[in-house]
Amino acid sequence: MRAASSAQYIGQVTGPLAGGFIAAHSDMPAVVAMTSMLMFAAPRSMRGCSQHRNRTREIGA
């Protein structure tokens, strides 16, 4: 549980910092494009995590 909340706090800090950095060095459409790519990729990457978690529950590990 601690790792999940730590990751959430890190994401809440690094997300706006990265967005501001990209916006300052390029333009807002680049920020929108990067955000949309991340939002598109996130559920697909989390699907593998939940399948692994379910398998470990079934095994009892």
PDB file of N, CA, C and O in Angstrom, chain B, residues numbered from 101:
ATOM      1  N   MET B 101       0.815  -1.185   0.000  1.00  0.00           N
ATOM      2  CA  MET B 101       0.000   0.000   0.000  1.00  0.00           C
ATOM      3  C   MET B 101       0.863   1.255   0.000  1.00  0.00           C
ATOM      4  O   MET B 101       0.523   2.241  -0.654  1.00  0.00           O
ATOM      5  N   ARG B 102       1.987   1.225   0.736  1.00  0.00           N
ATOM      6  CA  ARG B 102       2.851   2.395   0.789  1.00  0.00           C
ATOM      7  C   ARG B 102       3.467   2.697  -0.569  1.00  0.00           C
ATOM      8  O   ARG B 102       3.594   3.859  -0.955  1.00  0.00           O
ATOM      9  N   ALA B 103       3.848   1.652  -1.290  1.00  0.00           N
ATOM     10  CA  ALA B 103       4.468   1.867  -2.601  1.00  0.00           C
ATOM     11  C   ALA B 103       3.477   2.506  -3.563  1.00  0.00           C
ATOM     12  O   ALA B 103       3.857   3.345  -4.380  1.00  0.00           O
ATOM     13  N   ALA B 104       2.219   2.118  -3.475  1.00  0.00           N
ATOM     14  CA  ALA B 104       1.209   2.690  -4.362  1.00  0.00           C
ATOM     15  C   ALA B 104       1.001   4.163  -4.067  1.00  0.00           C
ATOM     16  O   ALA B 104       0.907   4.972  -4.991  1.00  0.00           O
ATOM     17  N   SER B 105       0.928   4.524  -2.790  1.00  0.00           N
ATOM     18  CA  SER B 105       0.724   5.936  -2.471  1.00  0.00           C
ATOM     19  C   SER B 105       1.975   6.744  -2.767  1.00  0.00           C
ATOM     20  O   SER B 105       1.872   7.904  -3.168  1.00  0.00           O
ATOM     21  N   SER B 106       3.147   6.167  -2.581  1.00  0.00           N
ATOM     22  CA  SER B 106       4.384   6.869  -2.934  1.00  0.00           C
ATOM     23  C   SER B 106       4.453   7.109  -4.431  1.00  0.00           C
ATOM     24  O   SER B 106       4.844   8.189  -4.875  1.00  0.00           O
ATOM     25  N   ALA B 107       4.078   6.116  -5.199  1.00  0.00           N
ATOM     26  CA  ALA B 107       4.073   6.278  -6.658  1.00  0.00           C
ATOM     27  C   ALA B 107       3.059   7.334  -7.078  1.00  0.00           C
ATOM     28  O   ALA B 107       3.299   8.083  -8.025  1.00  0.00           O
ATOM     29  N   GLN B 108       1.944   7.398  -6.389  1.00  0.00           N
ATOM     30  CA  GLN B 108       0.928   8.398  -6.715  1.00  0.00           C
ATOM     31  C   GLN B 108       1.450   9.802  -6.417  1.00  0.00           C
ATOM     32  O   GLN B 108       1.252  10.718  -7.215  1.00  0.00           O
ATOM     33  N   TYR B 109       2.111   9.977  -5.283  1.00  0.00           N
ATOM     34  CA  TYR B 109       2.675  11.287  -4.952  1.00  0.00           C
ATOM     35  C   TYR B 109       3.758  11.691  -5.949  1.00  0.00           C
ATOM     36  O   TYR B 109       3.824  12.847  -6.367  1.00  0.00           O
ATOM     37  N   ILE B 110       4.591  10.749  -6.321  1.00  0.00           N
ATOM     38  CA  ILE B 110       5.643  11.037  -7.304  1.00  0.00           C
ATOM     39  C   ILE B 110       5.013  11.447  -8.631  1.00  0.00           C
ATOM     40  O   ILE B 110       5.486  12.383  -9.276  1.00  0.00           O
ATOM     41  N   GLY B 111       3.969  10.769  -9.038  1.00  0.00           N
ATOM     42  CA  GLY B 111       3.291  11.103 -10.274  1.00  0.00           C
ATOM     43  C   GLY B 111       2.634  12.463 -10.234  1.00  0.00           C
ATOM     44  O   GLY B 111       2.603  13.175 -11.238  1.00  0.00           O
ATOM     45  N   GLN B 112       2.106  12.829  -9.073  1.00  0.00           N
ATOM     46  CA  GLN B 112       1.458  14.135  -8.943  1.00  0.00           C
ATOM     47  C   GLN B 112       2.469  15.275  -9.009  1.00  0.00           C
ATOM     48  O   GLN B 112       2.115  16.402  -9.356  1.00  0.00           O
ATOM     49  N   VAL B 113       3.716  14.986  -8.680  1.00  0.00           N
ATOM     50  CA  VAL B 113       4.753  16.015  -8.748  1.00  0.00           C
ATOM     51  C   VAL B 113       5.423  16.025 -10.115  1.00  0.00           C
ATOM     52  O   VAL B 113       5.587  17.083 -10.724  1.00  0.00           O
ATOM     53  N   THR B 114       5.808  14.852 -10.594  1.00  0.00           N
ATOM     54  CA  THR B 114       6.577  14.807 -11.844  1.00  0.00           C
ATOM     55  C   THR B 114       5.717  15.082 -13.075  1.00  0.00           C
ATOM     56  O   THR B 114       6.229  15.585 -14.075  1.00  0.00           O
ATOM     57  N   GLY B 115       4.438  14.769 -13.027  1.00  0.00           N
ATOM     58  CA  GLY B 115       3.567  15.015 -14.180  1.00  0.00           C
ATOM     59  C   GLY B 115       3.499  16.485 -14.578  1.00  0.00           C
ATOM     60  O   GLY B 115       3.782  16.821 -15.728  1.00  0.00           O
ATOM     61  N   PRO B 116       3.129  17.368 -13.651  1.00  0.00           N
ATOM     62  CA  PRO B 116       3.106  18.789 -13.995  1.00  0.00           C
ATOM     63  C   PRO B 116       4.488  19.348 -14.324  1.00  0.00           C
ATOM     64  O   PRO B 116       4.616  20.217 -15.186  1.00  0.00           O
ATOM     65  N   LEU B 117       5.529  18.850 -13.638  1.00  0.00           N
ATOM     66  CA  LEU B 117       6.877  19.319 -13.966  1.00  0.00           C
ATOM     67  C   LEU B 117       7.262  18.942 -15.391  1.00  0.00           C
ATOM     68  O   LEU B 117       7.813  19.757 -16.131  1.00  0.00           O
ATOM     69  N   ALA B 118       6.969  17.704 -15.767  1.00  0.00           N
ATOM     70  CA  ALA B 118       7.284  17.263 -17.132  1.00  0.00           C
ATOM     71  C   ALA B 118       6.448  18.025 -18.155  1.00  0.00           C
ATOM     72  O   ALA B 118       6.955  18.409 -19.209  1.00  0.00           O
ATOM     73  N   GLY B 119       5.172  18.245 -17.851  1.00  0.00           N
ATOM     74  CA  GLY B 119       4.317  19.001 -18.757  1.00  0.00           C
ATOM     75  C   GLY B 119       4.798  20.431 -18.937  1.00  0.00           C
ATOM     76  O   GLY B 119       4.799  20.954 -20.051  1.00  0.00           O
ATOM     77  N   GLY B 120       5.204  21.059 -17.851  1.00  0.00           N
ATOM     78  CA  GLY B 120       5.736  22.419 -17.929  1.00  0.00           C
ATOM     79  C   GLY B 120       7.029  22.473 -18.708  1.00  0.00           C
ATOM     80  O   GLY B 120       7.261  23.407 -19.476  1.00  0.00           O
ATOM     81  N   PHE B 121       7.881  21.465 -18.513  1.00  0.00           N
ATOM     82  CA  PHE B 121       9.150  21.414 -19.246  1.00  0.00           C
ATOM     83  C   PHE B 121       8.908  21.260 -20.747  1.00  0.00           C
ATOM     84  O   PHE B 121       9.524  21.952 -21.558  1.00  0.00           O
ATOM     85  N   ILE B 122       8.010  20.352 -21.105  1.00  0.00           N
ATOM     86  CA  ILE B 122       7.705  20.142 -22.526  1.00  0.00           C
ATOM     87  C   ILE B 122       7.063  21.394 -23.117  1.00  0.00           C
ATOM     88  O   ILE B 122       7.385  21.784 -24.240  1.00  0.00           O
ATOM     89  N   ALA B 123       6.163  22.021 -22.374  1.00  0.00           N
ATOM     90  CA  ALA B 123       5.499  23.230 -22.869  1.00  0.00           C
ATOM     91  C   ALA B 123       6.488  24.377 -23.040  1.00  0.00           C
ATOM     92  O   ALA B 123       6.382  25.153 -23.990  1.00  0.00           O
ATOM     93  N   ALA B 124       7.448  24.489 -22.126  1.00  0.00           N
ATOM     94  CA  ALA B 124       8.425  25.578 -22.211  1.00  0.00           C
ATOM     95  C   ALA B 124       9.390  25.376 -23.369  1.00  0.00           C
ATOM     96  O   ALA B 124       9.853  26.348 -23.966  1.00  0.00           O
ATOM     97  N   HIS B 125       9.698  24.123 -23.693  1.00  0.00           N
ATOM     98  CA  HIS B 125      10.692  23.862 -24.729  1.00  0.00           C
ATOM     99  C   HIS B 125      10.094  23.605 -26.107  1.00  0.00           C
ATOM    100  O   HIS B 125      10.809  23.632 -27.108  1.00  0.00           O
ATOM    101  N   SER B 126       8.801  23.357 -26.164  1.00  0.00           N
ATOM    102  CA  SER B 126       8.163  23.181 -27.470  1.00  0.00           C
ATOM    103  C   SER B 126       6.887  24.021 -27.482  1.00  0.00           C
ATOM    104  O   SER B 126       6.967  25.250 -27.512  1.00  0.00           O
ATOM    105  N   ASP B 127       5.743  23.405 -27.461  1.00  0.00           N
ATOM    106  CA  ASP B 127       4.492  24.155 -27.431  1.00  0.00           C
ATOM    107  C   ASP B 127       3.392  23.303 -26.820  1.00  0.00           C
ATOM    108  O   ASP B 127       3.605  22.124 -26.539  1.00  0.00           O
ATOM    109  N   MET B 128       2.231  23.880 -26.614  1.00  0.00           N
ATOM    110  CA  MET B 128       1.129  23.178 -25.959  1.00  0.00           C
ATOM    111  C   MET B 128       0.622  21.959 -26.739  1.00  0.00           C
ATOM    112  O   MET B 128       0.261  20.965 -26.108  1.00  0.00           O
ATOM    113  N   PRO B 129       0.577  21.982 -28.072  1.00  0.00           N
ATOM    114  CA  PRO B 129       0.157  20.761 -28.761  1.00  0.00           C
ATOM    115  C   PRO B 129       1.052  19.555 -28.450  1.00  0.00           C
ATOM    116  O   PRO B 129       0.582  18.418 -28.458  1.00  0.00           O
ATOM    117  N   ALA B 130       2.333  19.799 -28.178  1.00  0.00           N
ATOM    118  CA  ALA B 130       3.213  18.698 -27.798  1.00  0.00           C
ATOM    119  C   ALA B 130       2.814  18.124 -26.439  1.00  0.00           C
ATOM    120  O   ALA B 130       2.878  16.913 -26.228  1.00  0.00           O
ATOM    121  N   VAL B 131       2.406  18.994 -25.528  1.00  0.00           N
ATOM    122  CA  VAL B 131       1.952  18.533 -24.206  1.00  0.00           C
ATOM    123  C   VAL B 131       0.680  17.712 -24.355  1.00  0.00           C
ATOM    124  O   VAL B 131       0.545  16.658 -23.734  1.00  0.00           O
ATOM    125  N   VAL B 132      -0.254  18.186 -25.176  1.00  0.00           N
ATOM    126  CA  VAL B 132      -1.507  17.461 -25.397  1.00  0.00           C
ATOM    127  C   VAL B 132      -1.229  16.109 -26.039  1.00  0.00           C
ATOM    128  O   VAL B 132      -1.839  15.107 -25.664  1.00  0.00           O
ATOM    129  N   ALA B 133      -0.320  16.072 -26.999  1.00  0.00           N
ATOM    130  CA  ALA B 133       0.021  14.805 -27.660  1.00  0.00           C
ATOM    131  C   ALA B 133       0.657  13.827 -26.679  1.00  0.00           C
ATOM    132  O   ALA B 133       0.314  12.645 -26.681  1.00  0.00           O
ATOM    133  N   MET B 134       1.579  14.299 -25.841  1.00  0.00           N
ATOM    134  CA  MET B 134       2.236  13.425 -24.860  1.00  0.00           C
ATOM    135  C   MET B 134       1.218  12.913 -23.837  1.00  0.00           C
ATOM    136  O   MET B 134       1.240  11.736 -23.477  1.00  0.00           O
ATOM    137  N   THR B 135       0.336  13.785 -23.373  1.00  0.00           N
ATOM    138  CA  THR B 135      -0.678  13.372 -22.404  1.00  0.00           C
ATOM    139  C   THR B 135      -1.616  12.328 -22.996  1.00  0.00           C
ATOM    140  O   THR B 135      -1.966  11.355 -22.328  1.00  0.00           O
ATOM    141  N   SER B 136      -2.021  12.527 -24.241  1.00  0.00           N
ATOM    142  CA  SER B 136      -2.926  11.560 -24.859  1.00  0.00           C
ATOM    143  C   SER B 136      -2.242  10.217 -25.070  1.00  0.00           C
ATOM    144  O   SER B 136      -2.875   9.172 -24.920  1.00  0.00           O
ATOM    145  N   MET B 137      -0.955  10.231 -25.417  1.00  0.00           N
ATOM    146  CA  MET B 137      -0.232   8.960 -25.563  1.00  0.00           C
ATOM    147  C   MET B 137      -0.133   8.230 -24.230  1.00  0.00           C
ATOM    148  O   MET B 137      -0.313   7.014 -24.175  1.00  0.00           O
ATOM    149  N   LEU B 138       0.152   8.961 -23.156  1.00  0.00           N
ATOM    150  CA  LEU B 138       0.235   8.333 -21.839  1.00  0.00           C
ATOM    151  C   LEU B 138      -1.114   7.788 -21.386  1.00  0.00           C
ATOM    152  O   LEU B 138      -1.184   6.702 -20.811  1.00  0.00           O
ATOM    153  N   MET B 139      -2.180   8.530 -21.640  1.00  0.00           N
ATOM    154  CA  MET B 139      -3.510   8.058 -21.255  1.00  0.00           C
ATOM    155  C   MET B 139      -3.928   6.845 -22.075  1.00  0.00           C
ATOM    156  O   MET B 139      -4.662   5.987 -21.585  1.00  0.00           O
ATOM    157  N   PHE B 140      -3.472   6.769 -23.302  1.00  0.00           N
ATOM    158  CA  PHE B 140      -3.774   5.618 -24.138  1.00  0.00           C
ATOM    159  C   PHE B 140      -2.981   4.390 -23.689  1.00  0.00           C
ATOM    160  O   PHE B 140      -3.497   3.273 -23.722  1.00  0.00           O
ATOM    161  N   ALA B 141      -1.728   4.593 -23.270  1.00  0.00           N
ATOM    162  CA  ALA B 141      -0.855   3.477 -22.909  1.00  0.00           C
ATOM    163  C   ALA B 141      -1.090   2.962 -21.490  1.00  0.00           C
ATOM    164  O   ALA B 141      -0.853   1.783 -21.226  1.00  0.00           O
ATOM    165  N   ALA B 142      -1.541   3.800 -20.584  1.00  0.00           N
ATOM    166  CA  ALA B 142      -1.648   3.413 -19.176  1.00  0.00           C
ATOM    167  C   ALA B 142      -2.557   2.211 -18.931  1.00  0.00           C
ATOM    168  O   ALA B 142      -2.136   1.296 -18.224  1.00  0.00           O
ATOM    169  N   PRO B 143      -3.776   2.155 -19.468  1.00  0.00           N
ATOM    170  CA  PRO B 143      -4.618   0.982 -19.189  1.00  0.00           C
ATOM    171  C   PRO B 143      -4.023  -0.312 -19.740  1.00  0.00           C
ATOM    172  O   PRO B 143      -4.197  -1.381 -19.156  1.00  0.00           O
ATOM    173  N   ARG B 144      -3.327  -0.207 -20.857  1.00  0.00           N
ATOM    174  CA  ARG B 144      -2.731  -1.404 -21.442  1.00  0.00           C
ATOM    175  C   ARG B 144      -1.582  -1.911 -20.590  1.00  0.00           C
ATOM    176  O   ARG B 144      -1.393  -3.121 -20.472  1.00  0.00           O
ATOM    177  N   SER B 145      -0.814  -1.016 -19.998  1.00  0.00           N
ATOM    178  CA  SER B 145       0.286  -1.458 -19.141  1.00  0.00           C
ATOM    179  C   SER B 145      -0.245  -1.983 -17.810  1.00  0.00           C
ATOM    180  O   SER B 145       0.339  -2.907 -17.245  1.00  0.00           O
ATOM    181  N   MET B 146      -1.327  -1.423 -17.302  1.00  0.00           N
ATOM    182  CA  MET B 146      -1.883  -1.879 -16.031  1.00  0.00           C
ATOM    183  C   MET B 146      -2.597  -3.217 -16.167  1.00  0.00           C
ATOM    184  O   MET B 146      -2.735  -3.943 -15.182  1.00  0.00           O
ATOM    185  N   ARG B 147      -3.049  -3.551 -17.358  1.00  0.00           N
ATOM    186  CA  ARG B 147      -3.727  -4.827 -17.570  1.00  0.00           C
ATOM    187  C   ARG B 147      -2.795  -5.985 -17.223  1.00  0.00           C
ATOM    188  O   ARG B 147      -3.220  -6.962 -16.607  1.00  0.00           O
ATOM    189  N   GLY B 148      -1.551  -5.882 -17.610  1.00  0.00           N
ATOM    190  CA  GLY B 148      -0.585  -6.933 -17.291  1.00  0.00           C
ATOM    191  C   GLY B 148      -0.331  -7.041 -15.804  1.00  0.00           C
ATOM    192  O   GLY B 148      -0.127  -8.142 -15.292  1.00  0.00           O
ATOM    193  N   CYS B 149      -0.340  -5.916 -15.096  1.00  0.00           N
ATOM    194  CA  CYS B 149      -0.120  -5.936 -13.651  1.00  0.00           C
ATOM    195  C   CYS B 149      -1.261  -6.640 -12.937  1.00  0.00           C
ATOM    196  O   CYS B 149      -1.027  -7.427 -12.020  1.00  0.00           O
ATOM    197  N   SER B 150      -2.499  -6.366 -13.348  1.00  0.00           N
ATOM    198  CA  SER B 150      -3.635  -6.993 -12.675  1.00  0.00           C
ATOM    199  C   SER B 150      -3.690  -8.491 -12.981  1.00  0.00           C
ATOM    200  O   SER B 150      -4.084  -9.280 -12.121  1.00  0.00           O
ATOM    201  N   GLN B 151      -3.304  -8.888 -14.185  1.00  0.00           N
ATOM    202  CA  GLN B 151      -3.290 -10.316 -14.506  1.00  0.00           C
ATOM    203  C   GLN B 151      -2.232 -11.022 -13.675  1.00  0.00           C
ATOM    204  O   GLN B 151      -2.461 -12.139 -13.211  1.00  0.00           O
ATOM    205  N   HIS B 152      -1.083 -10.397 -13.479  1.00  0.00           N
ATOM    206  CA  HIS B 152      -0.038 -10.998 -12.653  1.00  0.00           C
ATOM    207  C   HIS B 152      -0.503 -11.107 -11.206  1.00  0.00           C
ATOM    208  O   HIS B 152      -0.255 -12.119 -10.550  1.00  0.00           O
ATOM    209  N   ARG B 153      -1.173 -10.078 -10.706  1.00  0.00           N
ATOM    210  CA  ARG B 153      -1.658 -10.102  -9.332  1.00  0.00           C
ATOM    211  C   ARG B 153      -2.690 -11.207  -9.143  1.00  0.00           C
ATOM    212  O   ARG B 153      -2.685 -11.884  -8.115  1.00  0.00           O
ATOM    213  N   ASN B 154      -3.581 -11.400 -10.124  1.00  0.00           N
ATOM    214  CA  ASN B 154      -4.593 -12.451 -10.021  1.00  0.00           C
ATOM    215  C   ASN B 154      -3.949 -13.823 -10.057  1.00  0.00           C
ATOM    216  O   ASN B 154      -4.382 -14.722  -9.335  1.00  0.00           O
ATOM    217  N   ARG B 155      -2.917 -14.009 -10.888  1.00  0.00           N
ATOM    218  CA  ARG B 155      -2.241 -15.310 -10.951  1.00  0.00           C
ATOM    219  C   ARG B 155      -1.546 -15.635  -9.642  1.00  0.00           C
ATOM    220  O   ARG B 155      -1.570 -16.784  -9.201  1.00  0.00           O
ATOM    221  N   THR B 156      -0.924 -14.636  -9.010  1.00  0.00           N
ATOM    222  CA  THR B 156      -0.241 -14.916  -7.751  1.00  0.00           C
ATOM    223  C   THR B 156      -1.243 -15.227  -6.655  1.00  0.00           C
ATOM    224  O   THR B 156      -0.926 -15.996  -5.748  1.00  0.00           O
ATOM    225  N   ARG B 157      -2.437 -14.661  -6.703  1.00  0.00           N
ATOM    226  CA  ARG B 157      -3.469 -15.020  -5.722  1.00  0.00           C
ATOM    227  C   ARG B 157      -3.920 -16.449  -5.898  1.00  0.00           C
ATOM    228  O   ARG B 157      -4.129 -17.165  -4.919  1.00  0.00           O
ATOM    229  N   GLU B 158      -4.075 -16.877  -7.165  1.00  0.00           N
ATOM    230  CA  GLU B 158      -4.501 -18.236  -7.422  1.00  0.00           C
ATOM    231  C   GLU B 158      -3.468 -19.244  -6.961  1.00  0.00           C
ATOM    232  O   GLU B 158      -3.809 -20.300  -6.427  1.00  0.00           O
ATOM    233  N   ILE B 159      -2.205 -18.915  -7.168  1.00  0.00           N
ATOM    234  CA  ILE B 159      -1.121 -19.821  -6.779  1.00  0.00           C
ATOM    235  C   ILE B 159      -0.952 -19.821  -5.256  1.00  0.00           C
ATOM    236  O   ILE B 159      -0.597 -20.838  -4.661  1.00  0.00           O
ATOM    237  N   GLY B 160      -1.207 -18.684  -4.648  1.00  0.00           N
ATOM    238  CA  GLY B 160      -1.043 -18.571  -3.205  1.00  0.00           C
ATOM    239  C   GLY B 160       0.333 -18.065  -2.830  1.00  0.00           C
ATOM    240  O   GLY B 160       0.774 -18.225  -1.691  1.00  0.00           O
ATOM    241  N   ALA B 161       1.014 -17.452  -3.792  1.00  0.00           N
ATOM    242  CA  ALA B 161       2.356 -16.935  -3.500  1.00  0.00           C
ATOM    243  C   ALA B 161       2.285 -15.573  -2.872  1.00  0.00           C
ATOM    244  O   ALA B 161       3.320 -14.984  -2.559  1.00  0.00           O
TER     245      ALA B 161
END
